[in-house]
């Protein structure tokens, strides 16, 4: 029994290698062919497309037609673009203003500006400036239906205003290129001039809105500083009067008189002035020394690259950023290249160079901290020596100078506070009045010449792609739901059996008998190839008895049985052909003999074997026709006489070939195969479905027969997209005689 077919039937299990009665070499070749099925078969794909070419062409025509219709019916859309530059920080106009914003906030800042450009408040400002709220043609132009009734809690005018804002938002496109602060502001509409006008209006209103926000922010600060300045100026005047009155009463000469409060120390004599100055310098020196000492200790206690002075250094930050970019590129390339690749080695060398430069600069910064600490120590020691010399001379003046110093410090404090508030007030006033705008227009939008939509070539390309995809999908569905057996690949895939032979389809005006008689015809060569395979199917040669059957009528089993019998007779074998299809006999017509008696008469014991045996026109080939159509063909086949007949023929002939009835719907073939050594299952190409053939094979297998393989008949390679050369079914060689 055929094991390969068992593997394909429900409820059956695999029982070892598949041989189908073929020689080991053929089995090995079939196994190799089975292994190559998992690869992409370009010819199989082409054949599938060729078979469904009209379906593919239809899908393409429909999609292209739809694409053309959509292209011609679509309203042209024009896109105008204005380009504006957004600087991260405005230019430095007043002293103390920051020039550069933190780099980590740059992307966030630019994205915030993009969000402002796309805000509804800016869209309302544009609509108000251009009068779009009062323009009755704007919404219809933008293909929006004008609201005719109030919606919810809004009145009709408010609803239409919201529609205008929505139309502006829907057609506005703001694009921020990577690594650039130049923003493209685009607007699309069916009107060229309107697109340019709205794009320019967005740019203008964005600049105006930015300036207004800056001015509003500084207004509150100016008012607050004005109040603080009045109070601070009053306290400064009072403290200065108190200082002058005490200096006059204590007869202290102010050596800092006439100088600014920040530069004056307020002493009562030159000695005290010098002592206080030295004391202040010493305090500052001690503070500087402590500060530099702490910085040096922090430097020595922390890793070099973790120092704040190193991390804040612009040069090191730039080097670290460059190294990070190179590292990202290195990691990206490492997915494709080994570390030994030249590009990877070059990137690693660049990263090492950057690391060395950063380390060198960081080391210089750390050495500078150490030098500052040493200088601070020397300055502190020198000031301590000078201060000791002046202490003895100033003790007498301390009582009188204490009160003066208190008053002087109050004056200095008030003056410092006043100067700071005044300076800040001037800065805010200057910024609000003459602040440079950080947003400027690079290119204003011009009315576009061509439309961005529809694009005929793009639509055509998309239609072609859609047609190919739709056609491919339809072909996929059709091929998966249509289980017609078309080729030997389908035989092996659907039935689990090897194709033992392929018989080409005859032309409509060709006679099958004439093709059999012509030794060089394609049909004769095909059956000669089948004969060769049958001779190699068993170690002892061809099977003694061989039955031809099919799933249904008209698949070529009778012709194949006759042609195979003739082919064996042509090589000198003694062959007998038995027409066992007693329901629809045909062999007597092919041999043009009388069918008044035959197999049915012999099995009914009405005639003897010698009386029903007919000599054919082919030497070595005898025939037993089906005989008159009996009432009960299945019972005659199941009777012991059929088995006895086959055994007698096997003893008298080299090979017994039986033309059996179809399998489906009849009990004749499954009963008959139990008495025959081997079976050839005939399948007509491009007609029989896989499930139908599978059911028929299931019935044959239940009869305990050995299926040699499947004979594919009426095969037309061109109809499925292959050439005869591709399948190897060109049997002619040399020139055929006229």
C-alpha positions as CSV (number, residue, x, y, z in Angstrom):
1,X,0.0,0.0,0.0
2,X,1.2,3.5,-0.7
3,X,2.6,5.1,2.4
4,X,2.8,8.6,1.0
5,X,-0.9,8.6,0.5
6,X,-1.4,7.4,4.0
7,X,0.4,10.4,5.3
8,X,-2.1,12.6,3.5
9,X,-5.3,11.0,4.6
10,X,-7.3,11.9,7.7
11,X,-6.8,9.5,10.6
12,X,-3.7,7.9,9.0
13,X,-0.2,8.1,10.4
14,X,3.2,8.0,8.7
15,X,4.8,4.6,8.5
16,X,8.3,5.2,7.1
17,X,9.9,6.4,3.9
18,X,7.8,6.8,0.8
19,X,8.8,4.5,-2.1
20,X,5.7,4.1,-4.2
21,X,7.4,1.0,-5.6
22,X,10.0,3.1,-7.4
23,X,13.8,2.4,-7.5
24,X,16.0,4.0,-4.9
25,X,17.5,6.4,-7.4
26,X,14.0,7.7,-8.3
27,X,13.0,8.0,-4.7
28,X,16.2,10.0,-3.8
29,X,15.5,12.3,-6.7
30,X,11.9,12.9,-5.6
31,X,13.2,13.6,-2.0
32,X,15.6,16.2,-3.4
33,X,12.8,17.8,-5.5
34,X,10.6,17.8,-2.4
35,X,13.3,19.6,-0.4
36,X,13.6,22.3,-3.1
37,X,9.9,23.1,-2.8
38,X,10.5,25.4,0.1
39,X,12.6,27.7,-2.2
40,X,10.9,30.4,-4.2
41,X,10.0,28.9,-7.6
42,X,10.0,31.8,-10.0
43,X,8.5,29.8,-12.8
44,X,5.7,28.6,-10.6
45,X,4.9,32.2,-9.8
46,X,5.0,33.2,-13.4
47,X,2.7,30.3,-14.4
48,X,0.3,31.4,-11.7
49,X,0.3,34.9,-13.1
50,X,0.0,33.6,-16.7
51,X,-3.0,31.5,-15.8
52,X,-4.7,34.4,-14.2
53,X,-3.5,37.0,-16.7
54,X,-6.9,38.2,-17.6
55,X,-7.8,38.7,-13.9
56,X,-4.6,40.7,-13.4
57,X,-5.2,42.8,-16.5
58,X,-8.8,43.4,-15.4
59,X,-7.7,44.6,-12.0
60,X,-5.1,46.9,-13.5
61,X,-7.6,48.3,-16.0
62,X,-10.2,49.0,-13.3
63,X,-7.7,50.6,-10.9
64,X,-6.1,52.7,-13.6
65,X,-9.6,53.8,-14.8
66,X,-10.5,54.8,-11.2
67,X,-7.2,56.6,-10.8
68,X,-7.8,58.6,-14.0
69,X,-11.3,59.4,-13.0
70,X,-10.2,60.5,-9.5
71,X,-7.4,62.6,-11.1
72,X,-9.7,64.4,-13.5
73,X,-12.5,65.0,-11.0
74,X,-10.2,66.2,-8.1
75,X,-10.0,69.9,-7.5
76,X,-6.5,71.3,-7.9
77,X,-4.9,72.2,-4.6
78,X,-2.1,74.8,-4.4
79,X,0.5,75.0,-1.6
80,X,2.2,78.2,-0.7
81,X,5.2,78.2,1.8
82,X,6.7,80.9,3.8
83,X,10.0,80.3,5.7
84,X,10.8,82.0,9.0
85,X,13.8,81.8,11.2
86,X,13.4,81.3,15.0
87,X,16.5,82.1,17.0
88,X,16.9,80.3,20.3
89,X,17.9,83.5,22.1
90,X,17.6,87.2,21.1
91,X,20.6,89.3,20.3
92,X,22.5,90.9,23.3
93,X,21.5,94.5,23.6
94,X,21.9,95.3,27.3
95,X,24.8,94.4,29.6
96,X,24.2,91.2,31.6
97,X,21.8,89.6,29.1
98,X,22.3,85.9,28.2
99,X,23.5,85.4,24.7
100,X,23.0,81.6,24.4
101,X,20.3,79.4,25.8
102,X,21.1,76.0,27.2
103,X,21.6,73.5,24.4
104,X,19.4,70.9,26.0
105,X,16.4,73.3,25.8
106,X,16.9,74.1,22.1
107,X,14.7,71.4,20.7
108,X,12.0,72.0,23.3
109,X,12.0,75.7,22.6
110,X,11.7,75.2,18.8
111,X,8.9,72.7,19.3
112,X,7.1,75.1,21.5
113,X,7.3,77.7,18.8
114,X,5.9,75.2,16.3
115,X,3.0,74.6,18.7
116,X,2.4,78.3,18.9
117,X,2.2,78.5,15.1
118,X,-0.4,75.8,15.1
119,X,-2.4,77.3,18.0
120,X,-6.1,78.3,17.6
121,X,-5.4,81.8,18.9
122,X,-3.0,82.4,16.0
123,X,-5.5,81.0,13.5
124,X,-8.2,83.4,14.9
125,X,-5.7,86.3,14.5
126,X,-5.1,85.3,10.9
127,X,-8.8,85.0,10.2
128,X,-9.5,88.4,11.8
129,X,-6.7,90.1,9.8
130,X,-7.8,88.7,6.5
131,X,-11.5,89.1,7.2
132,X,-12.2,85.4,6.7
133,X,-14.9,85.4,9.4
134,X,-17.0,87.7,7.2
135,X,-16.1,86.1,3.8
136,X,-19.0,83.9,2.7
137,X,-16.9,82.2,0.0
138,X,-14.1,80.9,2.2
139,X,-15.8,77.8,3.6
140,X,-17.3,76.6,0.3
141,X,-13.9,77.2,-1.3
142,X,-12.3,74.9,1.3
143,X,-15.0,72.2,0.6
144,X,-16.6,72.7,3.9
145,X,-20.4,72.9,4.4
146,X,-21.5,76.1,6.1
147,X,-23.4,75.5,9.3
148,X,-27.1,76.5,8.9
149,X,-28.4,76.0,12.5
150,X,-27.0,76.5,16.0
151,X,-25.2,73.6,17.5
152,X,-25.4,73.1,21.3
153,X,-24.8,76.2,23.3
154,X,-23.2,78.2,20.4
155,X,-25.0,80.5,18.1
156,X,-24.7,80.3,14.3
157,X,-22.1,83.0,14.0
158,X,-19.9,81.3,16.6
159,X,-20.2,78.0,14.9
160,X,-19.2,79.4,11.5
161,X,-16.2,81.1,13.2
162,X,-15.1,77.8,14.6
163,X,-15.5,76.2,11.1
164,X,-13.2,78.9,9.7
165,X,-10.6,78.2,12.4
166,X,-10.8,74.5,11.8
167,X,-10.3,75.0,8.1
168,X,-7.2,77.1,8.8
169,X,-5.8,74.5,11.2
170,X,-6.6,71.5,8.9
171,X,-4.8,73.0,5.9
172,X,-1.8,74.5,7.8
173,X,1.4,72.5,7.7
174,X,4.3,73.6,9.9
175,X,7.5,71.7,9.2
176,X,10.6,72.0,11.4
177,X,13.7,70.4,9.6
178,X,16.2,68.5,11.6
179,X,19.2,70.5,12.9
180,X,17.7,73.8,11.6
181,X,15.9,76.7,13.1
182,X,14.3,77.7,9.8
183,X,10.6,76.7,10.0
184,X,8.4,76.2,6.8
185,X,4.9,77.5,7.2
186,X,2.7,76.1,4.4
187,X,-1.0,76.5,3.5
188,X,-3.0,74.5,1.0
189,X,-6.2,75.7,-0.8
190,X,-7.8,75.6,-4.2
191,X,-6.8,79.3,-4.7
192,X,-3.2,80.2,-5.5
193,X,-3.4,83.7,-4.2
194,X,-5.3,82.8,-1.0
195,X,-2.7,80.1,-0.1
196,X,0.1,82.6,-0.3
197,X,-1.9,85.3,1.5
198,X,-2.8,83.0,4.5
199,X,0.8,81.6,4.7
200,X,2.2,85.1,4.9
201,X,-0.4,86.1,7.4
202,X,0.5,83.3,9.7
203,X,4.2,84.4,9.6
204,X,3.4,88.0,10.3
205,X,0.9,87.3,13.1
206,X,3.4,84.9,14.7
207,X,6.1,87.7,14.8
208,X,3.5,90.2,16.2
209,X,2.3,87.8,18.8
210,X,5.9,87.1,19.9
211,X,6.6,90.8,20.4
212,X,3.4,91.4,22.3
213,X,4.0,88.5,24.7
214,X,7.5,90.0,25.5
215,X,6.1,93.5,26.1
216,X,3.3,92.2,28.3
217,X,5.7,90.2,30.4
218,X,8.0,93.2,31.2
219,X,5.1,95.7,32.0
220,X,4.5,94.3,35.5
221,X,8.2,94.1,36.3
222,X,8.7,97.9,35.5
223,X,5.8,98.9,37.8
224,X,7.2,96.8,40.7
225,X,10.7,98.2,40.3
226,X,9.4,101.8,40.3
227,X,7.8,101.3,43.8
228,X,11.0,99.7,45.1
229,X,13.2,102.5,43.8
230,X,11.2,105.1,45.6
231,X,11.5,103.4,49.0
232,X,15.2,102.5,48.5
233,X,16.1,106.1,47.4
234,X,14.4,107.5,50.6
235,X,16.3,105.1,52.9
236,X,19.6,106.0,51.1
237,X,19.1,109.7,51.6
238,X,18.3,109.3,55.3
239,X,21.4,107.1,56.0
240,X,23.7,109.5,54.2
241,X,22.5,112.4,56.3
242,X,23.0,110.4,59.5
243,X,26.6,109.5,58.4
244,X,27.6,113.1,57.6
245,X,26.1,114.4,60.9
246,X,28.0,111.9,63.0
247,X,31.3,112.5,61.1
248,X,31.1,116.2,61.8
249,X,30.3,115.7,65.5
250,X,33.0,113.1,66.0
251,X,35.4,115.2,63.9
252,X,36.3,112.2,61.7
253,X,37.7,112.8,58.3
254,X,36.3,110.6,55.7
255,X,39.1,109.8,53.3
256,X,36.6,108.1,51.0
257,X,34.5,111.2,50.6
258,X,33.4,111.9,47.1
259,X,33.8,108.3,46.0
260,X,31.1,105.8,45.3
261,X,29.6,103.7,48.0
262,X,31.1,100.6,46.6
263,X,34.6,102.0,46.6
264,X,34.5,104.0,49.9
265,X,35.3,102.2,53.2
266,X,34.0,105.0,55.4
267,X,37.0,105.3,57.8
268,X,37.8,108.4,60.0
269,X,41.6,108.6,59.4
270,X,44.2,107.4,57.0
271,X,45.4,104.8,59.5
272,X,42.0,103.4,60.1
273,X,41.3,103.6,56.4
274,X,44.4,101.6,55.7
275,X,43.5,99.1,58.4
276,X,40.0,98.6,57.3
277,X,41.1,98.3,53.7
278,X,43.7,95.7,54.8
279,X,41.1,94.0,56.9
280,X,38.6,93.9,54.0
281,X,41.3,92.7,51.7
282,X,42.3,90.0,54.2
283,X,38.7,88.9,54.6
284,X,38.4,88.7,50.9
285,X,41.7,86.9,50.6
286,X,40.6,84.4,53.3
287,X,37.3,83.9,51.6
288,X,39.0,83.5,48.3
289,X,41.5,81.1,49.8
290,X,38.7,79.0,51.5
291,X,36.8,79.0,48.3
292,X,39.8,78.0,46.2
293,X,40.8,75.4,48.9
294,X,37.3,73.9,48.8
295,X,37.4,73.9,45.1
296,X,40.8,72.2,45.1
297,X,39.6,69.6,47.6
298,X,36.5,68.9,45.6
299,X,38.8,68.6,42.5
300,X,41.1,66.1,44.2
301,X,38.2,64.1,45.6
302,X,36.2,63.8,42.4
303,X,37.0,62.1,39.1
304,X,38.4,64.5,36.6
305,X,35.6,64.4,34.1
306,X,32.9,64.7,36.8
307,X,34.1,68.2,37.9
308,X,31.5,70.9,37.5
309,X,34.1,73.3,35.9
310,X,34.9,70.5,33.4
311,X,31.3,69.8,32.6
312,X,30.5,73.5,32.2
313,X,33.4,74.2,29.9
314,X,32.1,74.8,26.3
315,X,35.1,73.3,24.6
316,X,34.8,70.1,26.6
317,X,31.0,70.0,26.0
318,X,31.6,70.4,22.3
319,X,34.2,67.5,22.4
320,X,31.8,65.3,24.4
321,X,29.0,66.0,22.0
322,X,31.2,65.2,19.0
323,X,32.3,62.0,20.7
324,X,28.7,61.0,21.5
325,X,27.8,61.5,17.8
326,X,30.7,59.4,16.7
327,X,29.8,56.8,19.3
328,X,26.2,56.7,18.0
329,X,27.5,56.3,14.5
330,X,29.9,53.6,15.6
331,X,27.1,51.7,17.4
332,X,24.8,52.1,14.3
333,X,27.6,50.7,12.0
334,X,28.4,47.9,14.5
335,X,25.1,46.2,13.4
336,X,26.6,45.7,10.0
337,X,30.4,45.8,10.4
338,X,33.0,44.2,12.7
339,X,35.2,46.4,14.9
340,X,38.1,45.6,12.6
341,X,36.4,47.2,9.6
342,X,38.3,50.3,8.4
343,X,35.4,52.7,9.0
344,X,34.8,51.4,12.5
345,X,38.5,51.7,13.3
346,X,38.6,55.3,12.0
347,X,35.6,56.2,14.1
348,X,37.2,54.6,17.2
349,X,40.4,56.6,16.5
350,X,38.4,59.8,16.2
351,X,36.6,59.1,19.5
352,X,40.0,58.4,21.2
353,X,41.4,61.7,19.9
354,X,38.4,63.6,21.2
355,X,38.7,61.8,24.6
356,X,42.3,62.8,24.8
357,X,41.6,66.4,24.0
358,X,38.9,66.6,26.6
359,X,41.1,65.0,29.2
360,X,43.9,67.5,28.4
361,X,41.6,70.5,28.7
362,X,40.2,69.1,31.9
363,X,43.7,68.6,33.3
364,X,44.6,72.2,32.5
365,X,41.4,73.4,34.3
366,X,42.3,71.3,37.4
367,X,45.8,72.7,37.4
368,X,44.4,76.2,37.2
369,X,42.4,75.6,40.3
370,X,45.5,74.4,42.1
371,X,47.4,77.5,41.0
372,X,44.6,79.7,42.2
373,X,44.7,78.0,45.6
374,X,48.5,78.6,45.9
375,X,48.1,82.3,44.9
376,X,45.3,82.7,47.4
377,X,47.4,81.3,50.2
378,X,50.3,83.7,49.5
379,X,48.0,86.7,49.3
380,X,46.4,85.8,52.6
381,X,49.8,85.5,54.4
382,X,51.0,88.8,53.0
383,X,47.9,90.6,54.1
384,X,48.1,89.1,57.6
385,X,51.6,90.5,58.0
386,X,50.6,94.0,57.0
387,X,47.4,93.9,59.2
388,X,49.5,93.1,62.3
389,X,51.6,96.3,61.7
390,X,48.5,98.5,61.6
391,X,46.6,97.0,64.5
392,X,48.6,98.8,67.2
393,X,48.0,102.2,65.7
394,X,44.3,101.9,65.2
395,X,43.3,100.7,68.7
396,X,42.9,104.3,69.9
397,X,40.5,105.1,67.1
398,X,38.2,102.1,67.4
399,X,35.8,103.6,69.9
400,X,35.1,106.5,67.6
401,X,35.1,104.4,64.4
402,X,32.5,101.8,65.5
403,X,29.5,104.1,65.2
404,X,30.8,105.6,62.0
405,X,31.4,102.2,60.4
406,X,27.9,101.1,61.3
407,X,26.4,104.2,59.6
408,X,28.7,103.8,56.7
409,X,27.8,100.2,56.1
410,X,24.1,101.2,56.1
411,X,24.8,103.8,53.5
412,X,26.8,101.4,51.4
413,X,24.0,98.8,51.7
414,X,21.3,101.2,50.7
415,X,23.4,102.6,47.8
416,X,24.2,99.1,46.5
417,X,20.5,98.1,46.6
418,X,19.5,101.3,44.9
419,X,22.0,101.0,42.2
420,X,21.0,97.4,41.5
421,X,17.3,98.3,41.3
422,X,18.0,101.2,39.1
423,X,20.2,99.2,36.7
424,X,17.6,96.5,36.5
425,X,14.8,99.0,35.8
426,X,16.9,100.5,33.0
427,X,17.5,97.0,31.5
428,X,13.8,96.1,31.6
429,X,12.8,99.5,30.1
430,X,15.4,99.1,27.4
431,X,14.4,95.5,26.6
432,X,10.7,96.4,26.4
433,X,11.4,99.3,24.1
434,X,14.3,98.3,21.8
435,X,14.4,94.5,22.2
436,X,15.4,92.7,19.0
437,X,12.9,90.1,17.9
438,X,14.3,86.6,17.7
439,X,11.9,85.7,14.8
440,X,12.4,86.9,11.3
441,X,11.0,86.1,7.8
442,X,13.5,84.4,5.4
443,X,11.2,84.0,2.4
444,X,7.6,85.2,2.0
445,X,5.1,82.9,0.3
446,X,4.5,83.5,-3.4
447,X,1.4,82.2,-5.3
448,X,2.4,78.7,-6.5
449,X,2.6,78.0,-10.2
450,X,1.7,74.3,-10.1
451,X,-0.7,72.3,-8.0
452,X,0.4,69.8,-5.4
453,X,-2.7,67.8,-5.9
454,X,-3.8,65.9,-7.9
455,X,-0.5,64.6,-9.3
456,X,-1.3,62.6,-12.5
457,X,1.9,60.6,-12.7
458,X,1.8,59.8,-9.0
459,X,-1.9,58.8,-9.2
460,X,-1.2,56.7,-12.2
461,X,1.7,55.0,-10.4
462,X,-0.5,54.4,-7.3
463,X,-3.3,53.1,-9.5
464,X,-0.9,50.6,-11.1
465,X,0.5,49.5,-7.8
466,X,-3.1,49.2,-6.4
467,X,-4.1,47.2,-9.5
468,X,-1.1,44.9,-9.1
469,X,-1.9,44.4,-5.4
470,X,-5.6,43.9,-6.1
471,X,-4.8,41.5,-8.9
472,X,-2.3,39.6,-6.7
473,X,-4.8,39.4,-3.9
474,X,-7.5,38.1,-6.3
475,X,-5.0,35.6,-7.8
476,X,-4.0,34.5,-4.3
477,X,-7.6,33.9,-3.3
478,X,-8.4,32.1,-6.5
479,X,-5.4,29.9,-6.3
480,X,-6.0,29.0,-2.7
481,X,-9.7,28.3,-3.1
482,X,-9.3,26.6,-6.5
483,X,-7.7,23.2,-6.0
484,X,-7.5,22.1,-9.6
485,X,-4.7,19.8,-10.4
486,X,-2.7,21.4,-13.2
487,X,0.8,20.1,-13.0
488,X,3.0,17.4,-11.4
489,X,3.8,19.8,-8.5
490,X,0.1,19.9,-7.7
491,X,0.0,16.1,-7.9
492,X,2.7,15.7,-5.3
493,X,1.5,18.6,-3.1
494,X,-2.2,17.6,-3.0
495,X,-2.1,13.9,-3.4
496,X,1.2,13.0,-1.8
497,X,2.1,10.7,-4.8
498,X,4.7,11.0,-7.4
499,X,3.7,11.7,-11.0
500,X,4.6,8.5,-12.9
501,X,4.0,10.1,-16.2
502,X,2.6,13.1,-18.1
503,X,0.6,12.8,-21.3
504,X,0.4,15.9,-23.5
505,X,-3.0,17.1,-24.7
506,X,-3.8,16.4,-28.3
507,X,-5.0,19.0,-30.7
508,X,-8.7,19.1,-31.5
509,X,-8.3,17.8,-35.0
510,X,-5.9,15.0,-34.0
511,X,-6.9,11.3,-33.8
512,X,-5.7,9.4,-30.7
513,X,-5.2,6.1,-32.6
514,X,-3.1,7.8,-35.3
515,X,-1.0,9.4,-32.6
516,X,-0.5,6.0,-31.0
517,X,0.5,4.4,-34.3
518,X,3.1,7.2,-35.0
519,X,6.2,6.1,-33.0
520,X,7.6,9.6,-33.1
521,X,4.5,11.5,-32.0
522,X,4.5,13.3,-28.6
523,X,1.8,11.0,-27.3
524,X,3.7,7.8,-28.3
525,X,6.9,9.2,-26.7
526,X,5.0,10.0,-23.5
527,X,3.7,6.5,-23.2
528,X,7.1,5.1,-24.0
529,X,8.4,7.1,-21.1
530,X,5.6,5.7,-18.9
531,X,6.5,2.2,-20.1
532,X,10.1,2.8,-19.0
533,X,9.1,3.8,-15.6
534,X,6.9,0.8,-15.2
535,X,9.8,-1.5,-16.2
536,X,11.8,0.1,-13.4
537,X,9.1,0.2,-10.9
538,X,10.0,-3.1,-9.3
539,X,13.2,-5.1,-9.1
540,X,11.7,-7.8,-11.4
541,X,10.5,-5.3,-14.0
542,X,6.9,-4.2,-14.8
543,X,4.1,-5.6,-12.6
544,X,2.3,-8.7,-13.9
545,X,-1.1,-7.0,-13.6
546,X,-1.8,-3.3,-13.9
547,X,-5.1,-1.5,-13.5
548,X,-5.9,2.0,-14.9
549,X,-8.6,4.0,-13.1
550,X,-9.6,7.6,-12.4
551,X,-11.8,9.5,-10.1
552,X,-14.4,10.3,-12.8
553,X,-15.2,9.5,-16.5
554,X,-13.5,11.1,-19.5
555,X,-10.1,11.6,-17.9
556,X,-8.2,9.4,-20.4
557,X,-7.9,6.2,-18.4
558,X,-9.1,4.0,-21.3
559,X,-6.8,5.7,-23.8
560,X,-3.9,5.3,-21.4
561,X,-4.6,1.6,-20.8
562,X,-4.7,1.0,-24.6
563,X,-1.6,3.1,-25.3
564,X,0.3,1.4,-22.5
565,X,-0.7,-2.1,-23.8
566,X,0.4,-1.2,-27.3
567,X,3.7,0.3,-26.0
568,X,4.6,-3.0,-24.2
569,X,3.5,-5.1,-27.2
570,X,5.8,-3.0,-29.4
571,X,8.9,-4.1,-27.4
572,X,7.9,-7.8,-27.8
573,X,6.0,-8.3,-24.6
574,X,2.9,-10.5,-24.6
575,X,0.1,-8.3,-23.4
576,X,-3.6,-8.7,-22.7
577,X,-6.0,-5.7,-22.4
578,X,-9.2,-6.3,-20.4
579,X,-12.0,-3.8,-20.6
580,X,-13.4,-4.0,-17.1
581,X,-15.6,-0.9,-17.5
582,X,-18.8,-2.9,-18.1
583,X,-21.0,0.2,-17.4
584,X,-19.5,2.3,-20.2
585,X,-17.3,0.1,-22.4
586,X,-15.1,1.8,-25.0
587,X,-12.2,-0.5,-26.0
588,X,-14.3,-2.4,-28.6
589,X,-14.9,0.9,-30.4
590,X,-11.2,1.7,-30.4
591,X,-10.3,-1.7,-31.9
592,X,-13.5,-1.7,-34.1
593,X,-14.6,-5.2,-33.0
594,X,-17.9,-6.7,-32.0
595,X,-18.9,-6.4,-28.3
596,X,-21.6,-9.0,-28.4
597,X,-19.6,-11.1,-26.0
598,X,-16.9,-10.2,-23.6
599,X,-15.9,-10.0,-19.9
600,X,-19.5,-9.9,-18.7
601,X,-20.3,-13.0,-20.7
602,X,-17.2,-14.8,-19.3
603,X,-17.9,-13.8,-15.7
604,X,-21.5,-14.9,-16.1
605,X,-20.3,-18.3,-17.3
606,X,-22.0,-17.8,-20.7
607,X,-18.8,-17.9,-22.7
608,X,-15.4,-19.5,-22.4
609,X,-12.1,-17.7,-22.2
610,X,-11.2,-18.7,-25.8
611,X,-14.4,-17.4,-27.1
612,X,-14.1,-13.9,-25.7
613,X,-10.3,-13.5,-26.4
614,X,-9.8,-11.3,-29.5
615,X,-6.5,-10.9,-31.5
616,X,-5.8,-7.3,-32.2
617,X,-4.1,-5.6,-35.1
618,X,-1.0,-5.1,-32.9
619,X,1.2,-8.2,-32.7
620,X,1.5,-9.5,-29.1
621,X,-1.6,-7.7,-27.9
622,X,-4.8,-9.6,-27.1
623,X,-8.1,-8.0,-26.1
624,X,-11.1,-9.0,-23.9
625,X,-13.9,-6.5,-24.4
626,X,-16.4,-5.6,-21.8
627,X,-19.3,-7.4,-23.4
628,X,-23.0,-6.6,-23.1
629,X,-23.8,-4.3,-20.2
630,X,-24.9,-6.5,-17.3
631,X,-27.5,-5.7,-14.7
632,X,-25.0,-6.1,-11.8
633,X,-21.5,-5.2,-12.9
634,X,-20.2,-4.8,-9.3
635,X,-21.4,-8.3,-8.3
636,X,-19.7,-9.9,-11.4
637,X,-16.4,-8.1,-10.5
638,X,-16.6,-9.2,-6.9
639,X,-17.3,-12.9,-7.9
640,X,-14.4,-15.4,-7.7
641,X,-14.4,-15.6,-11.5
642,X,-12.7,-12.2,-11.8
643,X,-9.8,-13.2,-9.6
644,X,-9.4,-16.5,-11.4
645,X,-9.4,-14.7,-14.8
646,X,-6.6,-12.4,-13.7
647,X,-4.5,-15.3,-12.3
648,X,-5.0,-17.2,-15.6
649,X,-4.0,-14.2,-17.6
650,X,-0.9,-13.5,-15.4
651,X,0.3,-17.1,-16.1
652,X,-0.3,-16.8,-19.9
653,X,0.9,-13.2,-20.5
654,X,3.8,-11.1,-19.6
655,X,1.6,-8.2,-18.4
656,X,-2.1,-7.9,-17.8
657,X,-3.6,-4.3,-18.3
658,X,-7.1,-3.7,-17.0
659,X,-9.2,-0.7,-18.0
660,X,-11.3,-0.2,-14.8
661,X,-14.4,2.0,-14.2
662,X,-14.0,5.3,-12.4
663,X,-13.7,5.2,-8.6
664,X,-16.2,7.8,-7.3
665,X,-19.8,6.7,-7.1
666,X,-19.1,3.1,-8.1
667,X,-18.1,0.0,-6.2
668,X,-16.4,-1.6,-9.2
669,X,-12.9,-0.1,-9.0
670,X,-12.3,-0.5,-5.3
671,X,-13.4,-4.2,-5.6
672,X,-11.3,-4.8,-8.7
673,X,-8.1,-3.3,-7.4
674,X,-7.9,-6.0,-4.6
675,X,-7.3,-8.6,-7.3
676,X,-4.6,-6.6,-9.2
677,X,-1.0,-6.2,-8.3
678,X,-0.6,-2.5,-9.0
679,X,-2.7,0.5,-9.9
680,X,-2.1,3.7,-11.9
681,X,-4.4,6.5,-11.0
682,X,-5.2,8.7,-14.0
683,X,-5.9,12.4,-13.5
684,X,-6.9,14.8,-16.2
685,X,-4.9,18.1,-15.9
686,X,-6.8,21.3,-15.3
687,X,-10.1,19.5,-14.7
688,X,-9.9,17.3,-11.6
689,X,-10.0,18.9,-8.2
690,X,-7.6,17.9,-5.5
691,X,-10.3,16.9,-3.0
692,X,-12.1,14.9,-5.7
693,X,-8.9,12.9,-6.5
694,X,-8.0,12.6,-2.9
695,X,-11.4,11.0,-2.1
696,X,-11.0,8.6,-5.0
697,X,-7.5,7.6,-3.8
698,X,-8.9,7.1,-0.3
699,X,-11.3,4.5,-1.7
700,X,-8.6,2.8,-3.6
701,X,-6.3,2.6,-0.6
702,X,-9.1,1.0,1.4
703,X,-9.1,-1.8,-1.2
704,X,-5.4,-2.7,-0.2
705,X,-4.0,-1.8,-3.6
706,X,-0.5,-0.6,-4.4
707,X,-0.7,2.7,-6.2
708,X,2.4,3.1,-8.4
709,X,1.7,6.8,-9.0
710,X,-0.4,9.3,-10.8
711,X,-0.6,9.6,-14.6
712,X,-1.4,13.2,-15.6
713,X,-3.2,13.3,-18.9
714,X,-4.3,16.0,-21.3
715,X,-1.5,18.2,-20.0
716,X,-1.1,21.6,-21.7
717,X,2.0,23.3,-20.4
718,X,1.3,26.6,-22.2
719,X,-2.1,27.0,-20.6
720,X,-0.6,27.2,-17.1
721,X,2.3,29.5,-18.1
722,X,5.0,26.9,-18.8
723,X,6.7,25.8,-22.0
724,X,7.1,22.2,-23.0
725,X,10.8,22.6,-22.6
726,X,10.4,23.7,-19.0
727,X,8.5,20.5,-18.2
728,X,10.6,18.3,-20.4
729,X,7.7,17.1,-22.5
730,X,9.2,17.7,-25.9
731,X,9.8,14.1,-27.1
732,X,10.8,14.9,-30.7
733,X,14.5,14.6,-31.6
734,X,15.8,15.2,-35.1
735,X,13.7,15.7,-38.2
736,X,10.4,13.9,-38.6
737,X,9.8,12.3,-42.0
738,X,7.3,14.1,-44.2
